[in-house]
Amino acid sequence: VRATIADGSVLRVELRGTNPGYVVTFDDPVWETGAGAPEAAVEVDPTLAPGETVEARPAAEGVTVTVVRRVLDAAGNEVATDTFVSPYSPRSALLRASSLIVRGAVSVYTDPSVSGWR
C-alpha cells in the first residue's frame, strides 16, 4: 500500500501485489418498496404569479436496495460473499406557491430562514 497527497487535498492510494486471479461478480439489485412519500410541503414564493404553484422537488417513496457481491477464485470456487443493504427514506414533494392556499399539502413555510429558502 502506498498513499500520497497531491495539491494538499487529493489522496491517492495505490495497492500493489500479485494478481490472485479472482473474479468479482454482482447479483442484480433487489428493490423493496418501503413507506410511501409523505404529503407535500409548501413554501411561499413571492416571485411567483398569483395562483401559481411550482413543484420544486418531486416526492419519492422509501426503498431498500440489496446487492450481493461474490468473489470467485481462479478455479471458480466462491471465496467471499458480501451483502450490501442500502435503505432510502421516503421524501415529500416540495411545492413553491404564490400564496398559502394550496390543497393537498400539510406543511406551509413562510419564513425563508426556516424553510431553507435560497
C-alpha positions as CSV (number, residue, x, y, z in Angstrom):
1,V,0.0,0.0,0.0
2,R,1.3,3.4,-0.9
3,A,-0.6,6.7,-0.2
4,T,0.3,10.2,-1.3
5,I,-1.4,13.6,-1.1
6,A,-1.3,15.9,-4.0
7,D,-2.2,19.6,-4.0
8,G,-3.0,19.4,-0.3
9,S,-6.4,17.9,-1.0
10,V,-6.2,14.9,-3.2
11,L,-5.4,11.5,-1.7
12,R,-4.1,8.8,-4.0
13,V,-3.8,5.2,-2.7
14,E,-2.0,2.5,-4.7
15,L,-2.4,-1.2,-3.9
16,R,0.4,-3.3,-5.2
17,G,0.7,-7.1,-5.3
18,T,0.3,-10.1,-7.4
19,N,-3.0,-10.9,-9.3
20,P,-4.7,-13.8,-7.5
21,G,-7.0,-14.4,-10.5
22,Y,-10.1,-13.6,-8.5
23,V,-13.3,-12.8,-10.4
24,V,-15.8,-10.4,-8.7
25,T,-19.5,-10.6,-9.7
26,F,-22.6,-8.7,-8.5
27,D,-26.1,-10.1,-8.4
28,D,-28.8,-7.9,-9.8
29,P,-30.0,-5.4,-7.2
30,V,-33.2,-6.3,-5.3
31,W,-35.5,-3.3,-4.7
32,E,-38.1,-3.5,-1.9
33,T,-40.6,-0.7,-1.7
34,G,-40.9,0.8,1.7
35,A,-43.1,3.6,3.1
36,G,-44.9,5.9,0.7
37,A,-44.0,9.5,0.4
38,P,-45.4,11.9,2.9
39,E,-47.7,14.7,1.9
40,A,-46.2,17.7,0.1
41,A,-44.6,20.6,2.0
42,V,-45.2,24.1,0.7
43,E,-43.0,27.2,0.7
44,V,-44.4,30.6,-0.2
45,D,-42.5,32.1,-3.1
46,P,-43.4,35.8,-3.6
47,T,-41.7,35.8,-7.0
48,L,-44.4,33.5,-8.5
49,A,-47.5,35.0,-10.2
50,P,-50.7,35.0,-8.2
51,G,-52.2,31.5,-8.0
52,E,-49.1,29.8,-9.5
53,T,-47.7,26.7,-7.9
54,V,-44.4,25.0,-8.9
55,E,-43.0,21.6,-7.9
56,A,-39.5,22.4,-6.7
57,R,-38.7,18.8,-5.7
58,P,-40.7,15.6,-6.6
59,A,-41.8,13.1,-3.9
60,A,-40.0,9.8,-3.5
61,E,-41.2,6.6,-1.8
62,G,-38.9,4.8,0.6
63,V,-37.0,1.9,-0.8
64,T,-34.4,-0.6,0.3
65,V,-31.8,-1.9,-2.3
66,T,-29.9,-5.1,-1.6
67,V,-26.8,-6.1,-3.7
68,V,-24.8,-9.3,-3.3
69,R,-21.1,-9.4,-4.3
70,R,-19.4,-12.7,-4.9
71,V,-15.7,-13.3,-5.2
72,L,-14.5,-16.4,-7.0
73,D,-11.0,-17.8,-7.2
74,A,-9.3,-18.9,-10.4
75,A,-11.0,-22.3,-10.2
76,G,-14.4,-20.8,-9.8
77,N,-14.8,-21.5,-6.1
78,E,-16.6,-18.9,-4.1
79,V,-14.2,-17.4,-1.6
80,A,-16.3,-14.5,-0.3
81,T,-19.8,-13.3,-0.4
82,D,-20.9,-9.8,0.8
83,T,-24.4,-8.4,1.1
84,F,-24.8,-4.6,0.9
85,V,-28.2,-3.2,2.1
86,S,-29.0,0.4,1.4
87,P,-32.2,1.9,2.9
88,Y,-33.5,5.1,1.5
89,S,-36.1,7.1,3.4
90,P,-39.2,8.5,1.8
91,R,-39.2,12.2,0.8
92,S,-42.1,14.6,0.5
93,A,-42.6,16.8,-2.6
94,L,-41.7,20.4,-2.1
95,L,-44.1,22.9,-3.7
96,R,-43.5,26.6,-4.1
97,A,-46.7,28.6,-4.2
98,S,-47.6,32.3,-4.6
99,S,-49.9,32.1,-1.6
100,L,-50.8,30.0,1.4
101,I,-53.8,28.4,-0.3
102,V,-52.6,25.1,-1.6
103,R,-54.7,21.9,-1.4
104,G,-53.2,18.6,-0.6
105,A,-50.2,19.9,1.4
106,V,-49.7,19.7,5.2
107,S,-46.7,21.9,5.8
108,V,-46.6,25.6,5.0
109,Y,-43.4,27.7,5.4
110,T,-43.5,31.4,5.0
111,D,-40.2,32.4,6.8
112,P,-37.3,31.9,4.3
113,S,-34.9,31.3,7.2
114,V,-36.9,28.3,8.4
115,S,-37.7,26.8,5.0
116,G,-34.2,26.9,3.6
117,W,-35.2,29.5,1.0
118,R,-32.5,30.3,-1.5
